[in-house]
């Protein structure tokens, strides 16, 4: 399919949103390396982080074929205002309950998004979605296991996981912040829309939350935290980007 310049820009914005989420939460997850409560968890979080950063790189490479800069330049030199990641991904790792709950909510959204994208008319994106569905399924299985175990373990762990859910849920709703390009993406059969994704996500996480003896926040308290998709970010993103890009900026032309 031949795309107009306007359509290409809409596709690029959509790709940046997905890739930036993966890059930032991947780097946040990597901060658990050496700090995990169990050796197995140290390895698991490191592996998940590597997967997500690898997925983001693949999407940045697609963007490069569409005329954008190379993947490293995209990842390490843009200012915070040019990132389209959701606020959920930006927050520091906090305690382990926070990171586990963030991953649980994010991973289910990502799994459903990639399932939807496997039917995308934009072939490079559809192929990528099919390639990484298996990896993302592992990520959801990991987070499901821990949410269930800790939600049901004892009063203290249940209280902590419920608190983490309450803290992260509205941030997670920000994943589904719509852009002005929703209708165009639908018409091009690239993506069916954030509203549909959010509905499927609620259907996916609700029974798992209940099975973990946790309570989904009442709908009257749903207050999505928007802004990230439009370049408005928390105070946590810029310091992270400075840290991520420090070595690359020393000599962008260096070969490693």
URJO-V598634 format. One record per residue. N is the residue number from 0. PHI is phi in whole degrees, -180 to 180 (999 if undefined). BURIAL is 1 if it has 9 or more other C-alpha atoms within 8 Angstrom, else 0. Layout:
[[N:PHI:BURIAL] [N:PHI:BURIAL]]
This chain:
[[0:999:0] [1:-92:0] [2:-110:0] [3:-74:0] [4:-59:0] [5:-64:0] [6:-65:1] [7:-62:1] [8:-65:0] [9:-67:1] [10:-65:1] [11:-60:1] [12:-60:0] [13:-65:0] [14:-65:1] [15:-61:1] [16:-59:1] [17:-67:1] [18:-67:1] [19:-65:1] [20:-56:1] [21:-65:1] [22:-62:1] [23:-72:1] [24:-69:1] [25:-62:1] [26:-68:1] [27:-62:1] [28:-62:1] [29:-66:1] [30:-70:0] [31:-83:1] [32:-61:1] [33:87:0] [34:-120:0] [35:-60:1] [36:-70:0] [37:-134:0] [38:-58:0] [39:-62:0] [40:-73:1] [41:-56:1] [42:-70:1] [43:-63:0] [44:-65:1] [45:-64:1] [46:-65:0] [47:-63:1] [48:-60:1] [49:-62:1] [50:-59:1] [51:-67:1] [52:-67:1] [53:-64:0] [54:-65:1] [55:-63:1] [56:-60:1] [57:-61:1] [58:-70:1] [59:-61:1] [60:-68:1] [61:-64:1] [62:-60:1] [63:-62:1] [64:-68:0] [65:-96:0] [66:105:0] [67:-83:0] [68:-66:0] [69:-68:1] [70:-59:1] [71:-65:0] [72:-64:1] [73:-60:1] [74:-73:1] [75:-112:1] [76:-122:1] [77:-74:1] [78:-73:0] [79:-56:1] [80:-64:0] [81:-95:0] [82:-88:1] [83:-114:1] [84:-75:1] [85:-77:1] [86:-61:1] [87:-53:1] [88:-75:1] [89:-84:1] [90:-62:1] [91:-56:0] [92:-66:1] [93:62:0] [94:-80:0] [95:-64:0] [96:-63:1] [97:-63:1] [98:-64:1] [99:-63:1] [100:-69:1] [101:-58:1] [102:-66:1] [103:-57:1] [104:-68:1] [105:-69:1] [106:-63:1] [107:-68:1] [108:-64:1] [109:-68:1] [110:-60:1] [111:-68:1] [112:-58:1] [113:-70:1] [114:-62:1] [115:-65:1] [116:-72:1] [117:-65:1] [118:-102:0] [119:-66:1] [120:-75:0] [121:-85:0] [122:-56:0] [123:-58:0] [124:-74:1] [125:-63:1] [126:-65:1] [127:-64:1] [128:-60:1] [129:-65:1] [130:-66:0] [131:-101:1] [132:-61:1] [133:-65:0] [134:-60:0] [135:-68:1] [136:-61:1] [137:-62:0] [138:-62:1] [139:-69:1] [140:-62:0] [141:-63:0] [142:-68:1] [143:-59:1] [144:-61:0] [145:-73:1] [146:-62:1] [147:-67:1] [148:-64:1] [149:-77:1] [150:-67:1] [151:-108:1] [152:-68:0] [153:-158:0] [154:-62:0] [155:-65:0] [156:-66:1] [157:-63:1] [158:-62:1] [159:-67:1] [160:-69:1] [161:-65:1] [162:-61:0] [163:-64:1] [164:-63:1] [165:-62:1] [166:-75:0] [167:-100:1] [168:-64:1] [169:-67:1] [170:-63:1] [171:-65:1] [172:-61:1] [173:-67:1] [174:-56:1] [175:-96:1] [176:-60:1] [177:-82:0] [178:-100:0] [179:-82:0] [180:-108:0] [181:-56:1] [182:-65:0] [183:-65:1] [184:-63:1] [185:-66:1] [186:-63:0] [187:-83:0] [188:58:1] [189:-89:1] [190:-155:1] [191:-79:1] [192:121:1] [193:-68:1] [194:-62:0] [195:-65:0] [196:-60:1] [197:-64:1] [198:-61:0] [199:-65:1] [200:-65:1] [201:-59:0] [202:-63:0] [203:-80:1] [204:-82:1] [205:-58:1] [206:-65:0] [207:-72:1] [208:-64:1] [209:-64:1] [210:-64:0] [211:-87:1] [212:64:1] [213:-113:1] [214:-120:0] [215:-65:0] [216:-52:0] [217:-60:0] [218:-59:0] [219:-65:0] [220:-102:0] [221:-74:1] [222:-134:0] [223:-55:1] [224:-94:1] [225:-102:1] [226:129:1] [227:-61:1] [228:-69:1] [229:-110:0] [230:87:1] [231:-101:0] [232:-124:1] [233:-74:0] [234:-72:0] [235:-87:1] [236:-75:1] [237:-59:1] [238:-61:0] [239:-65:0] [240:-63:1] [241:-62:0] [242:-68:0] [243:-61:0] [244:-96:1] [245:-59:0] [246:-70:0] [247:-61:0] [248:-71:1] [249:-62:0] [250:-159:0] [251:-60:0] [252:-92:0] [253:-66:0] [254:-109:0] [255:-103:0]]
